[in-house]
Amino acid sequence: MTLFTTLHGILLALTAFGLCVHRLLRVPPHLRHIPAVPIGPLLLSYISGEVEEQRGKRLILPFAERNGTDVVLVYCLGSWMVQALESKVSII
């Protein structure tokens, strides 16, 4: 095997991995009109073991208030969940 063939195989594998990650994390076309909570902080929250209530107060409610909406998309470990919030409850 030459260096070019090895490098070509590595690039092909990285491209395939990137496409898989993109398909896993992208918002479905029929939900793209709903504001989505940023996925990076959500994933860090899941990894750190933060409980749902804390995640909602720290990430989801402030995002909904900044966007002026009561409906947001939240990535939930493999799928997207539409979360409806009551604005009166979010003001604590």
FENTABEL-V509870 format. One record per backbone hydrogen bond with DSSP energy under -0.5 kcal/mol. CO is the residue of the C=O (numbers start at 1). NH is the residue of the N-H. If there is no record, write none. Layout:
BEGIN
co | nh
CO | NH
CO | NH
END
This chain:
BEGIN
co | nh
2 | 6
3 | 7
4 | 8
5 | 9
6 | 10
7 | 11
8 | 12
9 | 13
10 | 14
11 | 15
12 | 16
13 | 17
14 | 18
15 | 19
16 | 20
17 | 21
18 | 22
19 | 23
20 | 24
21 | 25
22 | 26
28 | 31
28 | 32
29 | 32
31 | 34
35 | 73
38 | 42
39 | 43
40 | 44
41 | 45
42 | 46
43 | 47
44 | 48
45 | 49
45 | 50
46 | 49
51 | 55
52 | 56
53 | 57
54 | 58
55 | 59
55 | 60
56 | 61
59 | 63
60 | 64
61 | 65
62 | 66
63 | 67
64 | 68
64 | 69
65 | 68
70 | 85
72 | 83
73 | 37
74 | 81
79 | 76
81 | 74
81 | 83
82 | 84
83 | 72
85 | 87
86 | 89
86 | 90
87 | 91
90 | 92
END
